[in-house]
Amino acid sequence: MSNGKISGIDGALGFCSERLKHHQMRSQLHFMLSLAALSFGGMVIYYSYGVGPDAASTSSTLTLSAFCVVAFGVLMALHRYHLTEISKYEHYKLAFARLNIAQSFDERAIDQIISSLTVDAFNVKSGASNNGSVQSPLPGYPTSDLSALLVGKLLDNAKASGSTANKPNQQGK
């Protein structure tokens, strides 16, 4: 694979494993750096306002704190990008494994089995499904489920109030 070409299903599985490992390492790095930026920003705010406030350093403290918040946001966005890539390459590994299984069947195998293994093997669902409700990012965790429920209710209320505000007043029937 050093020449950039992939030959066969085993080569494709190896490539997916390499990319998966790369994205996992980068994701962990960005997550740790984002936590460090957030911790540094918290320490700056605590020592500037909590221990002994100094009027001369207020603007520089706010600037440094804002920089830490922006750095945290950028690093978390990179972390989420790598998580999306991890999900994609995991899906590709499973698709290549399905193709490998389908390849092992002989010509007398039922076409239904082979087609069920190969149809839509590489279709990756990208982005959030917009079915009107907010999905929990960590299903099964109570705080994640509760926050997803609350955000969903807030969005539903915002949509409802937005749709009633756009309707004309019909009082003179």
C-alpha positions in Angstrom: 0.0 0.0 0.0 3.0 2.3 0.0 2.4 3.1 -3.7 -1.1 4.4 -3.1 -2.9 1.5 -4.8 -5.2 -1.0 -3.0 -5.4 -4.5 -4.4 -8.1 -6.8 -3.2 -10.5 -6.9 -0.3 -7.7 -7.7 2.2 -5.8 -4.6 1.1 -8.9 -2.5 1.5 -9.5 -3.9 5.0 -5.9 -3.0 5.8 -6.2 0.5 4.5 -9.4 1.0 6.5 -7.7 -0.2 9.6 -4.8 2.2 9.0 -7.1 5.2 8.5 -9.2 4.1 11.5 -6.1 4.0 13.8 -4.9 7.4 12.4 -8.3 9.1 13.1 -8.6 7.5 16.6 -5.2 8.9 17.6 -6.0 12.3 16.2 -9.4 12.3 17.9 -7.8 11.5 21.2 -5.2 14.2 20.7 -7.7 16.9 19.9 -9.9 15.9 22.8 -7.0 16.1 25.3 -5.9 19.5 23.8 -9.5 20.8 24.1 -9.7 19.8 27.7 -6.3 21.5 28.4 -7.5 24.7 26.7 -10.7 24.7 28.7 -8.8 24.0 32.0 -6.3 26.7 31.2 -9.2 29.2 30.5 -10.9 28.2 33.8 -7.6 28.7 35.7 -7.1 32.1 34.2 -10.6 33.2 35.2 -10.3 31.7 38.6 -7.0 33.3 39.5 -8.0 36.6 37.9 -11.4 37.0 39.5 -11.4 34.5 42.4 -8.1 34.9 44.2 -7.5 38.7 43.9 -9.1 40.7 41.3 -6.9 43.3 39.6 -8.5 46.0 37.6 -5.5 46.5 35.3 -5.5 42.9 34.0 -9.3 42.6 33.4 -9.1 43.2 29.6 -6.2 40.9 29.1 -7.9 38.2 31.2 -11.1 38.4 29.2 -9.1 38.3 25.9 -7.1 35.2 27.1 -10.3 33.6 28.4 -12.1 34.3 25.0 -9.1 32.8 23.2 -9.3 29.6 25.3 -13.0 29.3 24.6 -12.4 29.7 20.9 -9.5 27.2 21.0 -11.8 24.8 22.9 -14.5 25.1 20.2 -12.1 24.6 17.3 -10.5 21.6 18.9 -13.8 20.0 19.7 -14.9 20.5 16.1 -11.8 18.7 14.9 -12.5 16.0 17.5 -16.0 15.6 16.1 -14.7 15.5 12.5 -12.4 12.6 13.5 -15.2 10.8 15.2 -17.2 11.1 12.0 -14.3 9.7 10.0 -13.9 6.8 12.5 -17.6 6.0 12.1 -17.2 6.0 8.3 -14.1 3.8 8.2 -15.7 1.3 10.7 -18.7 1.1 8.3 -16.3 0.5 5.3 -14.5 -2.2 7.2 -17.9 -4.0 7.8 -18.8 -3.5 4.1 -15.5 -5.1 3.0 -16.1 -7.9 5.4 -19.5 -8.4 3.9 -18.0 -8.4 0.4 -15.5 -11.0 1.6 -18.2 -13.2 2.9 -20.2 -12.8 -0.3 -17.1 -13.6 -2.4 -16.7 -16.9 -0.5 -20.1 -18.3 -1.8 -19.9 -20.4 -4.9 -22.0 -20.0 -8.1 -24.7 -22.3 -6.8 -25.5 -20.0 -3.8 -28.8 -18.3 -3.6 -28.7 -14.9 -5.2 -30.7 -13.6 -2.3 -27.9 -14.2 0.1 -25.3 -12.6 -2.0 -27.4 -9.6 -2.8 -28.4 -9.1 0.8 -24.7 -9.0 1.7 -23.7 -6.6 -1.1 -26.6 -4.2 -1.6 -26.1 -0.9 0.1 -22.9 -2.1 1.8 -21.1 1.2 1.3 -24.0 3.6 1.9 -22.9 5.7 4.9 -25.5 7.9 6.5 -23.9 11.3 7.1 -25.2 14.1 9.1 -28.0 14.2 11.6 -31.4 12.8 10.6 -33.8 15.7 10.7 -37.0 13.9 11.7 -38.2 16.6 14.0 -36.7 15.4 17.2 -33.2 15.7 18.7 -31.5 12.4 19.1 -29.4 11.7 22.2 -25.7 11.6 21.4 -25.1 9.0 24.1 -28.3 6.8 24.2 -28.8 5.2 27.6 -27.1 7.9 29.7 -29.7 9.8 31.7 -28.2 13.2 31.4 -27.7 12.9 27.7 -31.3 11.6 27.2 -32.7 14.4 29.4 -30.7 17.1 27.6 -31.8 15.8 24.2 -35.4 15.7 25.4 -35.2 19.3 26.7 -33.6 20.6 23.5 -36.2 18.8 21.4 -39.0 20.4 23.5 -37.4 23.9 23.1 -37.1 23.5 19.4 -40.7 22.3 19.1 -41.9 25.3 21.1 -39.8 27.6 18.9 -41.2 26.1 15.7 -44.8 26.4 17.1 -44.4 30.0 18.2 -42.7 30.9 14.9 -45.6 29.3 12.9 -48.3 31.1 14.9 -46.5 34.5 14.6 -46.4 34.2 10.8 -50.2 33.6 10.5 -52.4 36.6 9.8 -54.9 37.7 12.4 -58.4 36.3 11.5 -60.7 38.1 13.9 -63.3 39.5 11.5 -65.2 36.3 10.4 
